[in-house]
């Protein structure tokens, strides 16, 4: 064998070994459900989905719905849910394509599908009116649902909500997905999850090993990584001004001053297009402010809900 052939063979071998080392298959559903779907979790059939949800707090109390952001699950609300369950019935669920709900059999990850799933869940539970709380992607779903069903929402809390154009997200166009992101269904090393989470925190040192493990393992739920890419391909931002004008409920906006995902300046756009809103900012916090400082960020939320 010539030196060139030997080097070529070694290079191919090294690439195959690297690929085998980085390859990350889905985790078994049974193991994940045993770890992340213990009481009070339940699975309900809604709109053709097996929806992973939690329904806690007094059944006769006002209802609060918590909608998580992109890449997250209902577990991102653990601290807020615990802080609300004394006076509210708290509903939260893994949105289609994420966590233990997993891929939507319809393959539809549009905004309209998200609104329909939420409406179907509330109908099935017999909930006519609720406070709706959403973070990031879940914030967009929260205000879209409120615009479509203003009579069903008593108050609206938006934590760094998506909806207005920002760098990389233009109106009417799918976001550009880096080619490396297309490898997501095949590999998800722990260091990559940490690197992806770090910009979402004002202080990345606050990312715990437990949170890192939870995020990674739930991203490895069967079919979730492919569903994430399918959702990205279907994203189409539409100008939100006319829809926001339909919202009659009081709105509380929360934003981290160090949000590197959705610009804090977008808060002014929301306030200019909402009938009744107030803004609370947290200068040192990042995008996932409800996870980074749950006790601090819940204070204005409880005050807002108690009025």
C-alpha positions in Angstrom: 0.0 0.0 0.0 1.4 3.4 -1.0 1.8 6.1 1.7 -1.1 8.1 0.1 -3.3 5.1 0.2 -2.4 4.3 3.8 -3.0 7.9 4.8 -6.4 7.8 3.0 -7.4 4.6 4.7 -6.4 6.0 8.1 -8.4 9.2 7.5 -11.5 7.2 6.5 -11.0 5.0 9.6 -10.6 8.1 11.8 -13.8 9.6 10.4 -15.8 6.4 10.9 -14.5 6.2 14.5 -15.4 9.8 15.1 -18.9 9.3 13.6 -19.4 6.2 15.8 -18.3 8.1 18.8 -20.6 11.1 18.1 -23.6 9.1 17.0 -26.5 9.5 19.4 -29.6 7.3 18.9 -33.0 8.1 20.4 -33.5 6.9 24.0 -36.1 4.3 24.7 -39.5 5.8 25.4 -40.3 3.5 28.4 -37.1 4.6 30.1 -37.8 8.3 29.5 -41.4 8.0 30.7 -40.2 6.3 33.8 -37.8 9.1 34.5 -39.8 12.2 33.5 -43.5 11.2 33.5 -44.1 10.1 37.0 -47.0 11.6 39.1 -48.5 14.1 38.5 -47.9 13.5 34.8 -50.6 12.0 32.6 -51.1 11.2 29.0 -54.3 12.3 27.3 -55.6 11.8 23.7 -56.2 15.3 22.2 -56.6 16.3 18.6 -55.0 13.0 17.4 -52.0 13.4 19.8 -50.9 11.5 22.9 -50.3 14.6 24.9 -47.9 14.6 27.9 -49.4 17.0 30.5 -49.6 18.0 34.1 -52.8 19.3 35.8 -52.1 20.4 39.4 -53.5 22.7 42.0 -57.1 23.1 43.3 -59.7 22.0 40.7 -62.0 24.8 41.6 -59.3 27.6 41.3 -58.8 29.9 38.3 -56.8 28.1 35.6 -53.3 29.1 34.4 -51.9 27.5 31.3 -48.1 27.4 30.9 -46.7 27.1 27.3 -43.0 26.3 27.0 -40.5 27.6 24.5 -38.6 26.0 21.6 -36.6 23.0 22.5 -38.0 22.9 26.1 -40.7 20.8 27.8 -43.3 21.2 30.5 -40.4 20.6 33.0 -39.1 24.1 32.2 -42.0 25.4 34.3 -41.4 23.2 37.4 -40.5 26.1 39.6 -43.2 28.5 38.5 -45.8 25.7 38.7 -44.8 25.0 42.3 -45.1 28.7 43.0 -48.6 29.0 41.6 -50.3 25.8 42.7 -51.4 27.3 46.1 -54.0 29.5 44.4 -54.4 28.4 40.8 -55.1 25.2 38.8 -51.9 24.9 36.7 -52.0 23.2 33.3 -48.9 22.6 31.2 -48.0 20.1 28.5 -45.2 19.1 26.1 -46.1 20.8 22.8 -46.3 18.7 19.7 -42.8 17.8 18.5 -41.2 18.1 21.9 -40.6 16.0 25.0 -42.8 13.0 25.7 -45.6 14.2 23.5 -43.2 13.7 20.6 -43.9 14.0 16.9 -47.3 15.1 15.7 -48.7 12.3 13.5 -50.1 14.9 11.1 -46.6 16.3 10.5 -48.2 19.8 10.9 -46.3 22.2 13.2 -47.9 25.4 12.0 -49.2 28.1 14.3 -52.8 27.2 13.4 -52.2 23.6 14.6 -50.7 24.8 17.9 -53.8 27.0 18.5 -56.1 24.1 17.6 -54.4 21.7 20.0 -54.6 24.1 22.9 -58.3 24.8 22.2 -59.0 21.1 22.0 -57.2 20.4 25.3 -59.1 23.1 27.1 -62.4 21.9 25.6 -61.6 18.3 26.7 -60.9 19.5 30.3 -64.0 21.6 30.4 -62.0 24.9 30.9 -63.9 27.8 29.4 -61.6 30.7 30.5 -58.0 30.8 31.6 -54.9 32.9 32.2 -52.4 32.0 29.4 -48.7 32.2 30.0 -46.1 31.6 27.3 -42.4 31.8 26.9 -40.6 32.5 23.5 -42.3 30.1 21.0 -44.9 29.4 23.6 -45.4 33.2 24.0 -46.2 33.4 20.4 -48.7 30.6 20.7 -50.2 32.3 23.8 -50.9 35.6 22.0 -52.1 33.8 18.8 -54.5 31.8 20.9 -55.7 34.9 22.7 -56.2 36.7 19.4 -58.2 33.8 18.0 -60.2 33.3 21.2 -60.2 36.6 23.1 -63.3 35.5 25.1 -61.4 32.6 26.6 -58.4 34.5 28.0 -58.7 36.5 31.2 -55.0 37.6 31.4 -52.0 37.1 29.3 -48.4 36.8 30.4 -45.7 36.8 27.7 -42.0 36.1 28.7 -39.7 37.1 25.8 -42.4 36.1 23.2 -41.6 35.3 19.6 -43.6 37.1 16.9 -41.8 40.1 15.6 -39.0 39.9 13.1 -35.5 39.6 14.5 -32.0 38.7 13.1 -32.4 35.3 11.3 -36.2 35.4 11.5 -37.8 37.5 8.7 -41.5 37.9 7.8 -42.8 35.3 5.3 -39.6 33.3 5.1 -38.4 30.1 6.8 -35.4 30.6 9.0 -32.1 29.6 7.7 -31.1 26.3 9.2 -27.3 25.8 9.3 -26.1 22.6 7.6 -24.6 21.4 10.8 -28.1 21.6 12.4 -29.3 19.0 9.9 -27.0 16.5 11.7 -29.2 16.8 14.8 -31.1 13.5 14.2 -27.8 11.7 14.3 -25.8 13.3 17.1 -26.3 15.2 20.3 -23.2 15.2 22.5 -23.6 16.7 25.9 -21.1 19.5 25.2 -23.3 20.6 22.3 -26.4 20.9 24.5 -24.4 23.0 27.0 -23.1 25.2 24.2 -26.7 25.7 22.8 -28.1 26.5 26.3 -25.4 29.0 27.3 -26.6 31.9 25.2 -30.1 31.6 26.8 -28.8 32.5 30.2 -27.6 35.8 31.4 -25.2 33.9 33.6 -24.3 30.5 31.9 -22.7 29.3 35.2 -26.3 28.9 36.5 -26.9 26.0 34.1 -27.0 22.9 36.4 -25.9 19.5 35.5 -29.4 18.2 36.3 -31.0 20.7 33.9 -28.4 19.9 31.2 -29.3 16.2 31.5 -33.0 16.8 31.4 -32.8 19.0 28.3 -30.5 16.5 26.5 -32.5 13.3 27.4 -35.8 14.8 26.4 -34.4 16.0 23.1 -33.4 12.3 22.6 -37.0 11.2 23.0 -38.1 9.2 20.0 -38.6 11.3 16.9 -38.2 14.7 18.6 -35.0 15.8 16.8 -36.6 15.1 13.4 -39.7 16.9 14.5 -37.7 20.0 15.5 -36.2 20.2 12.0 -39.7 19.7 10.5 -41.0 22.6 12.7 -38.2 24.9 11.6 -39.0 24.2 8.0 -42.6 25.3 8.5 -41.9 28.5 10.4 -43.4 31.5 8.6 -43.5 34.8 10.6 -46.4 37.0 9.7 -46.8 40.6 10.7 -48.5 40.5 14.1 -49.9 44.0 14.4 -53.5 43.2 13.3 -53.7 40.1 15.4 -52.3 41.8 18.5 -55.0 44.5 18.1 -57.7 41.8 18.7 -56.4 41.1 22.2 -58.6 42.7 24.9 -57.1 40.9 28.0 -54.5 42.8 30.1 -51.0 41.7 29.2 -47.8 41.4 31.3 -44.6 41.4 29.3 -41.4 40.0 30.9 -37.9 40.3 29.4 -34.3 39.7 30.4 -32.0 42.5 29.7 -29.3 40.0 28.5 -31.7 38.1 26.2 -29.5 37.0 23.2 -32.3 35.1 21.5 -35.2 37.6 21.1 -34.2 41.3 21.4 -35.5 43.1 24.5 -36.2 46.0 22.1 -39.1 43.9 20.7 -41.0 44.7 23.9 -41.7 48.2 22.5 -43.3 46.7 19.5 -45.7 44.7 21.6 -46.5 47.6 23.8 -47.3 49.8 20.8 -49.8 47.2 19.5 -51.5 46.0 22.6 -54.4 47.8 24.2 -53.4 47.2 27.8 -49.9 46.1 28.7 -47.1 46.5 31.2 -43.5 45.6 31.0 -41.1 44.2 33.7 -37.5 43.8 32.8 -34.7 41.9 34.6 -31.4 43.5 33.6 -29.1 40.6 34.4 -31.2 37.7 33.1 -31.2 36.1 29.7 -33.8 34.5 27.5 -35.0 31.7 29.9 -35.6 34.1 32.7 -38.2 31.8 34.3 -35.6 29.1 34.7 -32.6 31.3 35.5 -34.3 33.1 38.4 -37.7 31.5 39.0 -38.5 33.1 42.4 -37.6 36.6 41.3 -39.5 36.5 38.0 -42.6 34.9 39.5 -43.1 37.9 41.9 -44.6 40.3 39.3 -46.6 37.4 37.7 -48.3 36.6 41.0 -49.0 40.3 41.6 -50.5 40.6 38.1 -52.7 37.5 38.5 -54.0 38.6 41.9 -55.4 41.9 40.8 
